[in-house]
Every structure is written in structure tokens, then in C-alpha cells.
């Protein structure tokens, strides 16, 4: 008798088998491709994404998330190659209609510069939720807190009511590897959290202690936050905005305003200072772009004549 619910196909395994049997790929290369694609699959599942529906933006977001692993340029290029080959295989096999990795660029300078919003765009984004509604008020509090503290979406989802000391303006956050850090919370975020908590405390009868919940009293998940940030951003004409964009914006704005890089590292929860230093490169690139756009002698060739 056939199973009523057949097992879900493992497309990564099918692709690796194709590489082994039809392409004759060496064992070491196969193992590397498997590690890379399993990482992608785990990331997609963790964020409630369908591996077959990932976009180019999603793939770039994943590559940016890997910046903290201090991978070599060769490893990053191999990852991009694995993505291109995997999605080409899926397209030719009829599972997808377009290869999202086709024009994905391999890193040329060791890392990708993360996308961030300027301060005006952040302010406009914060104004989008309808705070007269429960969901809008909750969303505004989430946006304010994520930008104020540079939180990862997983950290925002896992926050408990007891993790926020409103009077002291301090948030206790458990990040990657279970490491705990304390982050200052700005006045604006504190005020919006206070407003949200008036509604949240009406759900004290529910068993969960999560700070952010749905109207039915269930914890918000990553997908909820991903979707509403994307929706709010599109309403004001911003594309490719994700929860991580707010984290990048938090760090970039601190560095642009001369914050100490070690303090930024501590607030972001980076184990390695080199991961945080990517934001100095962002500000350097921004300065260069501004200089080339506005300085009268930034462009063109100038001939210097020697004195006779």
C-alpha cells in the first residue's frame, strides 16, 4: 500500500547525486558543495522559506549572514558557484522557472557590503504602521526596538517581557551561541514599548512570556516580521528591505556618527571585531560616493604642467 503522505523530496541530495554520477565531481568538491547547500537549506527552513521559492535577494541576504564566519574569498566563490549550479539543475529539471542565482556575483573584495537605509528612510518606515490598531502598535514597537538595538529577527522573536528594563532603558538579549548581552534602549523605543505593553498586559492570562505576540496571544514568528517589514517598506517605495536591513542601518548610523567600533561590536554581539569593521567600509564607500558626486575635481583628468 502506498504511503498516503509521501516523503518530501531532498533536492540537495538529488543534485549531489547528479554531480557525482553525471559530472564525476571529486569527493572533496562534493563534500564542500553539500556543506554549502545544507547551510542554505537550514537557513531557509529556520526562516520559514521554501528552498524552491528563494529569490536573488534572499540568496544575497544569506551570503551577508555568513559574513560573521570569516570565510575566505575562495569559499565564498564556491558557495556562489554551488548556488548557480543547484538552481540551474532545478530549472532544467522543471522545478523552477527561473534561476535566482544566475546573475549572483561572487565577492571580489572578501565580503558583501550590507544594504542599509539612510536615517530619513528609517524615520519614514517607522511612521507607516497604523498605531491606532493593535497590530500596528505592536509592529511599530518591534520596528523601533529592532532599529534602536540592532536586533536580529530571531532575537526579537525570542524576547521575553522580563528582558526589557524600561525604567533603566536596558534590554537583555540572548544572541548566537546563547551569549547574553545588554543593549541600551533609546527613549523613542522605550515610549513605544510602554504603549504596546498596555495592550500586551491585557493578555496576562496566556501562558507564554514572549514580549511580542499576535492578537490571539501566540508568539510572533520570523515570517510575520519579515512580511510586515517588506509590506511597510514597499508602501513608501523601498525595495529589498528585511529585518537585517534594520540591523545594518543601526550599526551603520552609529559608525557614521563616530561611535566607538568596540562598543558597536558589543551591542551587535559580534564575537570578532573584523565582522563589525564591515560597517567602517560601508561608511568609507558612502563618503567616496558623496565625494565623487559633489566635489568639482573628483572626476575627469587634470593635466599638471610643469614650470619652465
N, C-alpha and C positions, 0 to 999 in steps of 0.2 A: 504493500500500500504506500503510495507516495505521501511525503510529508505535506501537511496542509499549509505549513509556513516554511518554504524553502529557505536555506541559509543565504544570508546576504553575500553577494559576490565580493571577493577580495581582489580588486582591480590592481592593487600594487603587486600582489603575488603573480597575477596573470602577466603583468608587464615584465616582471623579473624573469619569469619562465620564458617569455618571448625573447628577451635579451640573451638568455643562456642558450636556448635551443636554436633560434634562428640567426642570432647575431654572433654567437660564440664569444660573448663578453667574458673576460677573465674573472676568476673568482674574487680577487680583491676589489675589482671595479663593481662587481655585482653587490658585494657586501656594503660598499660605500653608497651605492645607489639605494640599496634597501634602507640603510640608516637614514638617509636624507628624506626619502619618501614616507617612511614611517613617522618621522618627525612632523612632516606636513599633515599626515593623516591624523595624528594625535592632536595637533593644534586645531585642525578643523573640527574634530569631534568635541574637543574641550570648549570650543566657541559655538557649538551647535550649527556648524556649517556642513553642507553637503559637498563632499570632495569633487563631485561631478559638476557642481554649480559655482565653484570658486571663480572669481574674476581676476583680471590682471591686478586690480587694486588690492584684492585680498592677498594675492601672492607677494606683492611688494610689501604689504603690511607684515606678512610672515617673515620675510627676509629682514625687515627692520627689527622685528622682535628678536632675531638671532644675533643682533649686534653685540649683546652682552656676553656672548660665548667666545669672543676674541678669535673668530675663525680666520684662517689665512685666506689670501685672495684666491688661491687655487681651490680651496674648499668651497668658497662662495661661487666661483665659476662652475664648479662641478655641480653644485646644487641647482643653479640656473639651467645647466645642461640636462640634469635629471628631470626638471620640471618640463622643459621643452619636449624631451623625448616621451615622457609619460603622457602628456596631454595630446601629443601628436598620435600616439598609439591609440588613445581613447577616441580621438576624432576619426581616424581611419577605420576603427572597429565599429563606428556608428553610435557610440555612447554620448558624444557631444557634437555640436555643430561647428564650434569654433575653438581654436587653441588659444587659451588665455595667456599662455607663456610664450607665444610665438615671437612677440617683439619685446620680451622682457630682457632688459640689459644686464649683462654681467658687470659687477662692480669694477671700476677702473682704478679707484684710489683707496681700496681697502674697506670701504663701508658706504652705505647709502646715507645721504643727508635726510633726516626725517622731515616730513612736512609739518609745518606749524601755522597757526593763524596769527595775524597781527592783532594788536590789542583792540582795535576798533571792531574787527570781525568777532572777537570773543565777546565784547560787550553787546554787540547786536545779537549774537547767538543766545546769550543769557536772557534776552528780552522776549524771545519767541514763545516759550510755554505760557499757556493761559493759566495764570496763578489763581484765578477765581474758581478753578476746578481742582478737585483733589489730585488727580493725576498730574496736572500741570504744575501744581505746587510742589509735588514730590520730585518731578523732573527738574524743576528749577533748583531745588535743594541739591540734587545729585550733580547737576552741571556746575553749580557754584563750588561744591566741595571737591569735585574732581579737578577743577582748574585751580582752586586755592591750594590744594595739597599735592598735585601731581600724581594722583592715584591711578594705578592700573585698574581696569574694569573688574578684574577678579577681586581686587582689594575692596572696591566699593560695594560689590555684591555681598562680600563676607562680613562687612562691618556690623557690629552689634551696638545697641543703644549705649551700653556701658563704655564703648570705646571712645566716645566723644565727651570731653570735659568742656562744656560750653562756657562756664564762668572763667576758666583759665585759658580758653581758646587753644586747646591742645587735643590732637587726635592720636590715638594709639593704633597703629596699623601692623598687621602681620603680613609680610610680603613673601617673596620667593624663598624657599628653603625653610619656611617657618620663622624667619628672622623678624623680630619686632622692632619697630622704630616709632619715635614720637615726632609729629609734624605740627608746626603752628597752623592755626586756622584763622584766616582773616576775618575782619569784622563783618563784611558783607555775607560771607558764607555762614557765619555764626547766626546772623539775624534770620536768614532764610531757613536755616535748620530749626531755629526756635519756632518759626511759623509752621513749618511742616510737622514738628513734634506735637503741636496742639492737636492735629488730626491723628497723628500716629498713636498717641496715647489713648485715643478712643478705642483702639484695638488691643488694649492691655489683656483682654481675656484670651487672646490667641497665645499658643504655647511658644512660638518662635520668638527669639530676641533680636532678630535681624533689624537693623535700622531702617532699611528701605523695603517696603512691602507693596503688594498690589492692593487694589480696593477690596479684594476678597481675603486679604490677610496672609497671602503667601509671599515668600521672599522673591524679590525681583531677581531675574537671572541676567546673564551676559547679553543674551539675544534681545531682551527688552531694551537694554541700554543702547546697544548697537543700533537698533531700529529707530528709536526716538531721536538719537543724535543725528543720524542720517536724515531723517524726516525734517527736523528743525533746521538743519544746515541748508537743505535744498530749498526751504521756504524763503531763505534770504540770499539764494543764488550761490551758495558754497557747495562745491563738489568734493567727493572723496574725503569726507570728514568722518573720523571714527573716534571712539573713546581715547585711543592712544594719541590722536592729534591734540587733545586737550593736555595730556601729559607732556608731549613735546613742547606745546605752547607755554606751559607752566615753566619748564626748565629754560627754554629759550629766552623768555621775558626776564627771568631772574638774571641770566648771564648778560643780556643786553643792558640791564640796569646795574651792572658791576657787582653782582652778588659773588661772594667767595665760592670758588668751584668746589671746595671741600664741603661746604655747607649744602650746596645743591646736591652733591653726591649722597650725603647723609639723608636728605629729605626724599630723594628718589629711591633710596635703598639699594644703590649700586654697590656691589662688592668691590669692583675695580674702578679706580679713578679714570682709566682710559675710556670706559664706557660713557662717563659723564662728559668727558672732554669733547665728544662729538658736537656738543652744543656750542663750544667755542668756535668750531669750524663753521657752524651754521651762521653765527653772528659775523664771522670773518667774510663769509660768502655774501651775506646781506650787505655788509659795508662796501665790499668790492663792487657789487651790483649797483648800489646807490652812487658810488664814486664815478663809475663808468657812465652812468646815466646823466649825471648832473655836472661833473667837472668839465670845464671847457677844453682842457688839454688831455682828457682821458683817452680820447680816440684819435685816430689818424696818425700820420707820420710827420715828424717835425725834423727839419734839416738844421743842424747847428753848424754855422760857418765859422771856421777858424779865423782868428785875426791875422792879417797880413804881417 
